[in-house]
Amino acid sequence: MAGPVEIETASPNVKEKMEILTDNFDPPAVVVEPLLPVVTVANGGPRESEEEEEEGVEKPTKKSKEIELGRNVHSTCLAITEPETNDEFTGDKEAYMAAVLARYRRNLMERTKHHLGYPYNLDFDYGALAQLQHFSINNLGDPFIESNYGVHSRQFEVGVLDWFARLWEIEKNEFWGYITNCGTEGNLHGILVGREVFPDGILYASRESHYSIFKAARMYRMVCVKVHTLVSGEIDCSDFRVKLLDNKDKPAIINVNIGTTVKGAVDDLDLVIQTLEKCGFSHDKFYIHCDGALFGLMMPFIKRAPKVTFKKPIGSVSVSGHKFVGCPMPCGVQITRMEHINVLSSNVEYLASKDATIMGSRNGHAPIFLWYTLNKKGYKGFQKEVQKCLRNAHYLKDRLRGAGIGAMLNELSSTVVFERPQDVEFVRRWQLACERNIAHVVVMPNVTIEKLDVFLNELVEKRSIWYQEEHVQPPCIAADIGKENCACSLHK
Amino acid sequence: MAGPVEIETASPNVKEKMEILTDNFDPPAVVVEPLLPVVTVANGGPRESEEEEEEGVEKPTKKSKEIELGRNVHSTCLAITEPETNDEFTGDKEAYMAAVLARYRRNLMERTKHHLGYPYNLDFDYGALAQLQHFSINNLGDPFIESNYGVHSRQFEVGVLDWFARLWEIEKNEFWGYITNCGTEGNLHGILVGREVFPDGILYASRESHYSIFKAARMYRMVCVKVHTLVSGEIDCSDFRVKLLDNKDKPAIINVNIGTTVKGAVDDLDLVIQTLEKCGFSHDKFYIHCDGALFGLMMPFIKRAPKVTFKKPIGSVSVSGHKFVGCPMPCGVQITRMEHINVLSSNVEYLASKDATIMGSRNGHAPIFLWYTLNKKGYKGFQKEVQKCLRNAHYLKDRLRGAGIGAMLNELSSTVVFERPQDVEFVRRWQLACERNIAHVVVMPNVTIEKLDVFLNELVEKRSIWYQEEHVQPPCIAADIGKENCACSLHK
């Protein structure tokens, strides 16, 4: 069992192989294989056949449904090279790496400046926390129970969880939660808790739910029923009712969107609960997970918004930390009722901790980033930022419409949906998220009027080039956001 | 849909509630509920009844199987408070937060210094990367296909993946992989790919596998067969054979441990493959996932180790990035064959990217940390560090035995297993991972001879206090690591 061990190096073989790979490397071979030739939209399914078309509304063309995938980066990656024996002496490698990083940093600055499409608040200053980067901080296992690993940040994590528990109105001794790696992990956790509570439950989610909900259904082998949406993007509760009544004998697990990904539509939580009750589902026969990725943190500060609170019969809420709060890396918060969590957890002696999380080892820096910002801004600070975002979003929508561009802004949202710009390079430059014929800008705290003006002027200028000839027309987006919001030649 | 929006603040209510919660808060209520009174070891199950006991070997006592859970941290968390209106003027809050962070930093330094039990290399210097903390770097979706979000680090990520692909001998156009959030995510991904390849496959894993494997089985609703282990901790292939033959009609998905969590035991990959073949499982009837959390990066540099390579019929390999490499936050690498990944992926237009990852949004900083260290150290640097770790592990084992303390060190491992120290405070101080009657020290690059000496001297001194009276004896650990490694009164 013991005894001296011989050690060898892998590098000579490896070096040889590296060269072979570099010579024979055929970039298209990497791209071509994994791409399916024709693609259906993940959360839409075969859209035309299922939905009744509104009269006079153009169908999205087939072409617009094929996904334009991003560039393959395999050929442009920064290869790792074996250090030369005299590297430490010459400093060549260090200089090379420093140059790569400096170039990368310039690129990040430029990309950060021209970003509009994803709901990430890029405006933060965590300089005070730079000192912590020297430590390997890991909150493995349960946030509330210390593990034997001492380099953790549970005291910050639990502080953050308490803050969200207050926001969503659940008592300290009644909730359980943790800081996740992203919104998806929150959704994966919420749906899993739902399934463990109702092993034979059926998952209901509107077709405009985030794709992680459907990923969860597949991972967990759950029956998933997709519910239609209104033009706003909200769940269509009359369709929900029909589908519930089709499956009255099975418990219901429902994903409620507190802001859909594409249109920022907020499902009507109260109407969802009412529909369940009217269909004969008592509170012990359903589990609601609220996917509050972005708006989970904005809604509490908007008066007319349906309130997300554990005083209503919901099972869990998740929100992203890198979105409205802003954080160097993705993270999120997941809160559920303690009564539900026992079904999920098992004691793991190795950690001296129960582990009801999905991930086990968990980034201990993220809770400190969140703790820092929540402490600095407080509820009042977020309220002000929400106000600003909604104001700026209205500005953008009004100016788009003023320029004759079809646009929609849901009442509770700062996501402005408009016609998809024709030019892929323009979409890339402003990092717009697109789906079918529409694109969106998510107005976050770092998106100022000045930035919107630059964007708008550029868009208007480009459009005058794209559509200078009469046979090239802006796309009709009535099928996506309704006739009243479309400004195509047919609907304007 | 549009129109002005009224905004309100949630803070007055919240503030009131915060006070109520603080007053009435009953810490035990939080701990007591989720803990089951008697606990079986998660990856062991009902151990005594299933395993034949070796003659003359004491059973672990019932007491030792109950988990000593860590302290509840809810009562000691760092609460987030609403900023006072004049905070910006007085600077009180900023001063308070700076003080909290400075105290926390001192605590991290002390905890980092006294850490031995978890396989994390705490010795790293990423000062050159501190400048990147200002950016919200997110590699959402597939690493090889750019999404529209421009603030990413795919060029670094793919460089790291290529490095591991070379290490594990798979061509650039034949693999797919990504940088995960931790070892668990790699395992969750590997097992999921296995299940998608063989939807009715049975999962086989040795009982000393990491608990994330059993978590995966439960999440994915898979039939999971636990296989016995040898005293070393390796999978017992004769038991594996019996269990395979019991289920000859179903494909096999096998988790192979490249270093178990507790004993650092390396499953014999070649024997596992041989066993499968002898039982009539052709290569299209099984899928092997190699959990190389720690040793996946050490083994390539140890001559006598069974080689982990895609030239053998394996489906995926995962390794942690925060373990042997060292990283401020948990991360990992997962590599699989491109032919397997199609079954898992679906095109998601929102990202302009396929998403075959578990998480969707992914930490873009982790790949840069890994890229930086791999570039600086290279294969040769890791080889040297592996050598040092194995040497120091032997030193520790020899000194433990010299002091009359039962200890084991597997041939290919730097994990030294020994009797569990009696005192919980001692275990906490050195952050030892414990299971039943054993504890372990994982000798990582930051664990020097000097640190081991301090630890050893302290342990020997404490033992002379713990065991000064004759009726208090060190635990028998023969059931855990074999008679020959036990130094209890019966076996020494």
Interface residues (C-beta under 8 A of the other chain):
Chain A: M1 A2 G3 P4 V5 E6 I7 E8 T9 A10 S11 V14 K17 M18 L21 F25 D26 A29 V30 V31 E33 P34 L35 L36 V39 T40 V41 A42 N43 I67 E68 L69 G70 R71 N72 V73 H74 T76 C77 L78 A79 I80 T81 E82 P83 K93 M97 A98 L101 Y104 R105 L108 M109 R111 T112 H114 H115 G117 Y118 Y120 N121 L122 F124 D125 Y126 A128 L129 A130 Q131 L132 Q133 H134 F135 S136 I137 N138 L140 P143 F144 I145 E146 S147 N148 Y149 G150 V151 S153 R154 Q155 F156 E157 V158 G159 V160 D162 W163 R166 L167 E169 E171 K172 N173 W176 N181 C182 G183 T184 E185 L188 L192 Y211 S212 K215 M219 Y220 R221 S232 T261 V262 P300 F301 I302 K303 R304 S320 H322 G326 C327 P328 M329 P330 M338 I341 N342 S345 S346 N347 V348 E349 Y350 L351 A352 S353 K354 D355 I358 M359 G360 S361 R362 N363 G364 H365 A366 W371 Y372 L374 N375 K376 K377 G378 Y379 K380 G381 Q383 V386 Q387 L390 H394 K397 M408 L409 N410 E411 L412 V427 R428 Q431 L432 A433 C434 E435 R436 N485
Chain B: M1 A2 G3 P4 V5 E6 I7 E8 T9 A10 S11 V14 K17 M18 L21 F25 D26 A29 V30 V31 E33 P34 L35 L36 V39 V41 A42 N43 I67 E68 L69 G70 R71 N72 V73 H74 T76 C77 L78 A79 I80 T81 E82 P83 K93 M97 A98 L101 Y104 R105 L108 R111 T112 H114 H115 G117 Y118 Y120 N121 L122 F124 D125 Y126 A128 L129 A130 Q131 L132 Q133 H134 F135 S136 I137 N138 L140 P143 F144 I145 E146 S147 N148 Y149 G150 V151 S153 R154 Q155 F156 E157 V158 G159 V160 D162 W163 R166 L167 E169 E171 K172 N173 W176 N181 C182 G183 T184 E185 L188 L192 Y211 S212 K215 M219 Y220 R221 S232 T261 V262 P300 F301 I302 K303 R304 S320 H322 G326 C327 P328 M329 P330 M338 I341 N342 S345 S346 N347 V348 E349 Y350 L351 A352 S353 K354 D355 I358 M359 G360 S361 R362 N363 G364 H365 A366 W371 Y372 L374 N375 K376 K377 G378 Y379 K380 G381 Q383 V386 Q387 L390 H394 K397 M408 L409 N410 E411 L412 V427 R428 Q431 L432 A433 C434 E435 R436 N485
